[in-house]
Amino acid sequence: MATIFITGASGGLGQVVTQTLLNEGHLVIATRQYSDNPHNLIHGFSDLLFTYETDLSDEAQVQPLIQRVIRNHGPIDAAILLAGGYTGGSLVETTGDLLERMITLNFKTAYYVVQPLFDHMSHQPTGGRFVLIGARQALNAQFGRQAVAYTLSKSLLFELSNLINASGEEYDIVSTVIAASVIDTAANRQAMPDADFTAWVNPQTLADTIAFVLFGAGRALMEPILKVYNRA
């Protein structure tokens, strides 16, 4: 059994990932926003699931939260950082305020968790694993030109992963970025009702990919970037 810290657990992807980890018998520590209903985090309850309220965009809240989680649950083996959001807008339409909002939502919420957890993992003999959710837009500008702030904020996650891997090599700390195209969630279906949903990426596919990276043969991968696009 591993102890896993996960952000964005109440989202369309996060609920599936959380349930998958619980089904495999892992201890899951999930963050939620103050506005979230904890009973909606997953379908049913589990004595392996613990939730903590926090604002991930506030470094002053995240740092003590991580320390409290470690005191309460012991060593953290892996962190899956799913928190984030999307806003469209071309280069001409993207203001500094919009860019800052996307960087805060998609990058800072990850960085504020990575920084203390990296320090924690570097002091344990088993090291640790990070999984970040990137986006195809950050790898292919043709897909990102209508969502400039989102694309730039997601591109920072790839660089963060590179820095984790460079800094963590001697500690057996490895970061994986999973770059998805369009994830088949209720929110995306509502936003794009005329799309071909079968071409999108099933959340369970991403959950299984994350499990493969953390616990399967994929654990041997170094500096991985996994492109999970399906036909979208």
C-alpha positions as CSV (number, residue, x, y, z in Angstrom):
1,M,0.0,0.0,0.0
2,A,1.3,3.4,-1.0
3,T,0.4,6.8,0.5
4,I,-0.6,9.2,-2.2
5,F,-1.3,12.9,-2.1
6,I,-3.7,14.1,-4.8
7,T,-5.0,17.6,-5.8
8,G,-8.0,18.2,-7.9
9,A,-9.6,15.0,-6.6
10,S,-13.1,16.3,-6.9
11,G,-12.9,17.1,-10.6
12,G,-14.0,15.0,-13.5
13,L,-10.6,13.3,-13.8
14,G,-9.7,13.4,-10.1
15,Q,-12.8,11.4,-9.0
16,V,-11.8,8.6,-11.4
17,V,-8.2,8.6,-10.4
18,T,-9.1,8.7,-6.7
19,Q,-11.5,5.8,-7.0
20,T,-8.9,3.8,-9.0
21,L,-6.3,4.3,-6.3
22,L,-8.7,3.3,-3.5
23,N,-9.8,0.2,-5.4
24,E,-6.1,-0.8,-5.6
25,G,-5.8,-0.5,-1.8
26,H,-3.7,2.7,-1.5
27,L,-4.1,5.4,1.1
28,V,-5.3,8.6,-0.6
29,I,-4.9,12.1,0.8
30,A,-7.0,14.5,-1.2
31,T,-7.2,18.2,-1.2
32,R,-10.5,20.0,-1.7
33,Q,-11.6,23.6,-2.0
34,Y,-13.6,25.1,0.8
35,S,-16.6,25.2,-1.5
36,D,-16.4,21.4,-2.3
37,N,-18.8,18.9,-0.6
38,P,-16.5,16.1,0.7
39,H,-19.3,13.6,0.2
40,N,-19.2,14.2,-3.5
41,L,-15.5,13.4,-3.8
42,I,-16.1,9.8,-4.8
43,H,-19.1,7.5,-5.0
44,G,-19.1,5.9,-1.6
45,F,-16.8,6.2,1.3
46,S,-13.5,4.6,2.2
47,D,-11.4,4.4,5.3
48,L,-8.4,4.8,3.0
49,L,-9.5,8.3,2.0
50,F,-8.7,11.5,3.9
51,T,-9.6,15.0,2.7
52,Y,-8.1,18.3,3.6
53,E,-9.5,21.8,2.8
54,T,-7.1,24.3,1.4
55,D,-6.5,27.0,-1.2
56,L,-3.7,25.6,-3.3
57,S,-3.0,29.0,-4.8
58,D,-2.0,30.3,-1.4
59,E,1.5,29.2,-0.5
60,A,1.0,30.2,3.1
61,Q,-1.8,27.6,3.4
62,V,-0.1,24.8,1.4
63,Q,3.2,24.7,3.3
64,P,1.7,24.0,6.7
65,L,-0.9,21.6,5.2
66,I,1.9,19.4,3.7
67,Q,3.6,19.3,7.1
68,R,0.3,18.4,8.8
69,V,-0.4,15.6,6.3
70,I,3.1,14.1,6.9
71,R,2.6,14.2,10.7
72,N,-0.8,12.6,10.4
73,H,-0.1,9.9,7.8
74,G,3.6,9.4,7.6
75,P,5.8,9.4,4.4
76,I,4.3,10.4,1.1
77,D,5.2,8.0,-1.7
78,A,3.7,9.9,-4.6
79,A,1.9,13.1,-5.5
80,I,-0.6,13.4,-8.3
81,L,-1.3,17.0,-9.2
82,L,-4.5,17.4,-11.1
83,A,-5.8,20.8,-9.9
84,G,-6.2,23.3,-12.7
85,G,-8.5,24.9,-15.2
86,Y,-9.0,26.2,-18.7
87,T,-9.7,29.5,-20.4
88,G,-9.6,30.2,-24.1
89,G,-8.2,33.3,-25.8
90,S,-5.9,34.1,-28.7
91,L,-2.7,36.0,-28.4
92,V,-4.5,39.3,-29.1
93,E,-7.2,38.5,-26.6
94,T,-5.0,37.4,-23.7
95,T,-4.4,40.0,-21.1
96,G,-1.8,40.0,-18.4
97,D,-4.5,39.4,-15.8
98,L,-5.8,36.4,-17.7
99,L,-2.3,35.0,-18.0
100,E,-1.7,35.5,-14.3
101,R,-4.9,33.7,-13.4
102,M,-4.0,30.7,-15.6
103,I,-0.4,30.5,-14.2
104,T,-1.8,30.6,-10.7
105,L,-4.4,28.0,-11.4
106,N,-2.3,25.5,-13.4
107,F,1.2,26.1,-12.3
108,K,1.4,27.7,-8.9
109,T,-1.1,25.2,-7.4
110,A,1.4,22.5,-8.5
111,Y,4.6,24.2,-7.5
112,Y,3.4,25.0,-4.0
113,V,2.9,21.3,-3.4
114,V,6.0,20.1,-5.2
115,Q,8.4,22.3,-3.3
116,P,7.7,21.0,0.2
117,L,7.1,17.4,-1.0
118,F,10.3,17.3,-2.9
119,D,12.2,18.2,0.2
120,H,10.2,15.5,2.2
121,M,10.9,12.8,-0.5
122,S,14.6,13.7,-0.7
123,H,15.0,12.6,3.0
124,Q,13.3,9.2,2.7
125,P,15.2,6.2,1.3
126,T,12.4,5.3,-1.1
127,G,12.4,8.7,-2.8
128,G,9.1,9.5,-4.5
129,R,7.1,10.1,-7.6
130,F,5.3,13.1,-9.0
131,V,2.6,13.0,-11.8
132,L,1.7,16.3,-13.5
133,I,-1.1,16.8,-16.0
134,G,0.2,18.7,-18.9
135,A,-1.7,19.4,-22.2
136,R,-1.1,18.8,-25.8
137,Q,-1.4,22.5,-26.4
138,A,1.9,23.0,-24.6
139,L,3.6,20.6,-27.0
140,N,2.0,21.7,-30.3
141,A,1.3,25.4,-30.8
142,Q,-1.3,24.8,-33.5
143,F,-3.5,23.4,-30.7
144,G,-2.6,26.1,-28.3
145,R,-3.0,29.3,-30.3
146,Q,-6.7,29.8,-29.3
147,A,-5.9,29.2,-25.6
148,V,-2.7,31.2,-25.1
149,A,-2.8,31.7,-21.3
150,Y,-3.7,28.1,-20.7
151,T,-1.0,26.9,-23.0
152,L,1.7,29.0,-21.4
153,S,0.7,28.0,-17.9
154,K,0.7,24.3,-18.9
155,S,4.1,24.6,-20.5
156,L,5.6,25.6,-17.2
157,L,4.6,22.2,-15.8
158,F,6.9,20.5,-18.4
159,E,9.8,22.7,-17.2
160,L,8.9,22.0,-13.6
161,S,9.0,18.3,-14.3
162,N,12.4,18.6,-16.0
163,L,13.7,20.4,-12.9
164,I,12.3,17.8,-10.5
165,N,14.0,15.1,-12.5
166,A,17.3,16.9,-12.7
167,S,17.2,17.7,-9.0
168,G,15.8,14.3,-7.9
169,E,18.1,11.9,-9.7
170,E,20.3,11.2,-6.7
171,Y,17.2,10.7,-4.5
172,D,15.2,8.4,-6.7
173,I,12.6,11.1,-7.3
174,V,11.0,11.0,-10.7
175,S,8.4,13.3,-12.3
176,T,6.1,12.3,-15.1
177,V,4.0,14.6,-17.3
178,I,0.9,13.2,-18.9
179,A,-0.1,15.3,-21.8
180,A,-3.8,14.8,-22.7
181,S,-5.8,16.0,-25.7
182,V,-9.5,16.4,-24.6
183,I,-10.6,14.5,-21.5
184,D,-14.1,13.1,-21.7
185,T,-15.6,14.8,-18.6
186,A,-19.1,16.2,-18.0
187,A,-17.8,19.7,-18.1
188,N,-16.1,19.2,-21.5
189,R,-19.2,17.6,-23.0
190,Q,-21.3,20.5,-21.8
191,A,-18.8,23.0,-23.4
192,M,-18.6,21.0,-26.7
193,P,-21.9,19.2,-27.1
194,D,-21.4,18.6,-30.9
195,A,-18.0,17.0,-30.6
196,D,-17.2,13.3,-31.2
197,F,-16.9,12.1,-27.6
198,T,-15.5,8.8,-28.7
199,A,-12.4,10.5,-29.9
200,W,-11.7,12.0,-26.5
201,V,-9.6,10.4,-23.8
202,N,-11.5,8.4,-21.2
203,P,-10.7,9.4,-17.7
204,Q,-10.2,5.8,-16.7
205,T,-7.5,5.5,-19.4
206,L,-5.6,8.3,-17.7
207,A,-6.2,6.8,-14.3
208,D,-4.8,3.5,-15.5
209,T,-1.8,5.3,-17.0
210,I,-1.1,7.0,-13.8
211,A,-1.3,3.7,-11.9
212,F,1.1,2.2,-14.5
213,V,3.6,5.0,-13.9
214,L,3.5,4.8,-10.2
215,F,3.2,1.1,-9.5
216,G,3.7,-0.9,-12.7
217,A,6.6,-1.4,-15.0
218,G,6.3,2.3,-15.8
219,R,8.0,3.0,-12.5
220,A,11.3,2.3,-14.3
221,L,10.7,5.1,-16.8
222,M,13.0,8.1,-16.4
223,E,12.0,11.7,-17.3
224,P,8.8,10.4,-19.0
225,I,6.4,12.5,-21.0
226,L,3.4,10.4,-22.0
227,K,1.1,11.7,-24.8
228,V,-2.4,10.3,-24.3
229,Y,-4.5,11.7,-27.2
230,N,-6.8,9.0,-28.5
231,R,-8.2,10.4,-31.7
232,A,-8.9,13.9,-30.6
